[in-house]
Amino acid sequence: MQDFDEQVQITINRVQSEDLVRALVTEAKRLGFSSINLDLVYGLPYQKPESFLLTLQSVLLLDPDRVSLFSYAHLPTRFAAQRKIPTQSLPQAEDKLALLQLAIKHFSEAGYQCIGMDHFAKTTDSLAIAQQQGKLQRNFQGYTTAGQDALIGLGVSSISQVNGVIWQNQKELQDYQQLLAGGQLPLERGFSLSQDDKIRAALISQLMCHFELDVPDFCQRFAIEDFWSYFTDALPKLDPLIADGLVLCSDHHIQVTPLGRLLVRLVCASFDRYLQSNSNQSYSKVV
């Protein structure tokens, strides 16, 4: 749903009334769905604290079991539709961070548990219970209570991951249909994870889910002799985060501080080899 404000919806071409969303949520509950999630986006054009507060209040009245709160990624060079959005309509970094803090405050006060990065759940929801038990996991679709390595995507552009192999379907409907009509899998690209990919993915998932890492246990799990020698490329990026009090690091433990939880994506990015090797590539920003 992203936002209920009319000006915001018109600008991003996602017009949907609050009555429509309420009707869908009500029907889902009537049909017996055990966990209902609503997606919100902060940092959208023309989004202001006053209007976003009204959206947050409306969401709480809908009483979802989970809320996903994503940062808007403005990448007009990659997405043609975003070129129509006036740059001056976008919140500045400090304003965007204020929107995030506003959402965290209201969902926390309403009894939702902050599930790592960008997710909230009622304390009775399976995601919250999994985090409380130290069993929460994460894949590229978000947080999950199930295994990370068994995800099948269906349809145009969908992504799948099974047994260390990741692939994406064709992004254009015509290409997708033609391959299917010819009896072929509608694949566009894919690759196999290396051992280093798996190690870094496990580390990042642990920090995103639980905000801490037992270094000796992790090294034993992946047969790493010296943790900081293996991740020597992460040190220059971690140093300013340590200086700012976002993360604590030692030979035995990595701990994301309460302040750092807001920016845990930055901590995790320090260990992402692909972000480091593709400095010219455009990605979404934390704030």
Residue pairs with C-beta under 8 A, 6 or more apart in sequence:
1 16
1 21
1 38
1 39
1 40
2 8
2 9
2 12
2 14
2 39
2 40
2 41
2 44
3 9
3 40
3 41
3 44
3 47
3 51
3 52
3 55
4 18
4 21
4 54
4 55
4 58
5 46
5 47
5 51
5 52
5 54
5 55
6 15
7 46
7 51
8 44
8 45
8 46
8 47
8 51
9 15
9 16
11 44
11 45
11 46
11 85
11 89
12 44
12 45
12 85
13 81
18 58
21 38
21 62
22 62
25 36
25 38
25 62
25 64
28 36
29 36
34 65
35 65
35 66
35 125
35 126
35 127
36 64
36 65
36 66
37 64
37 65
37 66
37 67
37 68
38 59
38 62
38 64
38 66
38 67
38 68
39 67
39 68
39 70
40 55
40 56
40 59
40 67
40 68
40 69
40 70
40 103
41 69
41 70
41 71
41 72
42 52
42 69
42 70
42 71
42 72
42 96
42 99
42 100
42 103
43 71
43 72
43 74
43 90
43 91
43 96
43 99
43 287
44 72
44 90
45 85
45 86
45 89
45 90
46 89
47 91
47 99
48 91
49 95
49 98
49 99
49 102
52 99
52 102
52 103
53 102
53 106
56 102
56 103
56 106
56 107
57 106
59 67
60 106
60 107
60 110
65 121
65 122
65 125
66 115
66 119
66 120
66 121
66 122
66 125
66 127
67 107
67 112
67 119
67 120
67 121
68 118
68 119
68 142
69 100
69 103
69 107
69 118
69 119
69 120
70 118
71 96
71 100
71 118
71 284
71 285
71 286
71 287
72 90
72 96
72 284
73 283
73 284
73 285
74 82
74 85
74 90
75 82
75 282
75 284
76 82
76 83
76 85
77 282
78 282
91 99
93 285
93 287
94 287
96 287
97 262
97 287
100 262
100 287
101 262
104 114
104 262
107 114
107 120
108 114
111 122
111 123
112 120
112 121
112 122
112 123
113 120
113 121
113 122
113 123
113 128
113 131
114 120
114 261
115 121
115 127
115 128
115 131
115 136
115 143
116 131
116 136
116 138
116 143
116 208
116 209
116 210
116 211
116 261
116 264
117 208
117 261
117 264
117 265
119 127
119 142
119 143
121 127
121 128
122 128
123 129
126 145
127 136
127 143
127 144
127 145
130 136
130 137
130 145
131 209
131 210
134 210
135 145
136 143
136 144
136 145
136 209
136 210
137 143
137 144
137 145
137 146
137 147
137 148
137 205
137 209
138 144
138 148
138 205
138 208
138 209
139 148
139 149
139 151
139 161
140 159
140 161
141 151
143 209
148 161
148 201
148 205
149 161
149 162
149 163
149 164
150 161
150 162
150 163
151 159
151 160
151 161
151 162
152 160
152 162
153 159
153 160
153 168
153 169
155 169
155 176
156 169
156 170
156 171
156 172
156 173
156 176
156 186
157 168
157 169
157 170
157 171
158 168
158 169
159 166
159 167
159 168
159 169
160 166
160 167
160 168
164 192
164 193
164 198
165 190
165 191
165 192
165 193
166 190
166 191
166 192
166 193
167 187
167 189
167 190
167 191
168 187
168 188
168 189
168 190
169 176
169 186
169 187
169 188
170 176
170 179
170 186
170 187
170 188
171 188
175 186
175 188
176 186
177 186
179 185
179 186
179 187
180 186
193 201
196 273
199 222
199 224
199 230
200 271
200 272
200 273
202 218
202 221
202 222
203 213
203 218
203 271
204 268
204 271
204 272
206 212
206 213
206 218
207 213
207 254
207 256
207 264
207 267
207 268
208 264
208 268
211 255
211 256
211 260
211 261
211 264
212 253
212 254
212 255
212 256
213 253
213 254
214 252
214 253
215 227
215 250
215 251
215 252
215 253
215 254
216 252
218 224
218 227
219 225
219 226
219 227
224 230
227 251
228 235
228 251
231 271
233 273
233 276
234 270
234 271
237 269
237 270
237 276
238 247
238 249
238 267
238 270
241 247
241 260
241 263
241 266
241 267
241 270
242 248
242 249
245 257
245 259
245 260
246 256
246 257
246 259
246 260
246 263
246 266
246 267
247 254
247 255
247 256
247 257
247 260
247 267
248 254
248 255
248 257
249 255
256 264
256 267
260 267
263 286
263 287
265 286
266 286
269 275
275 283
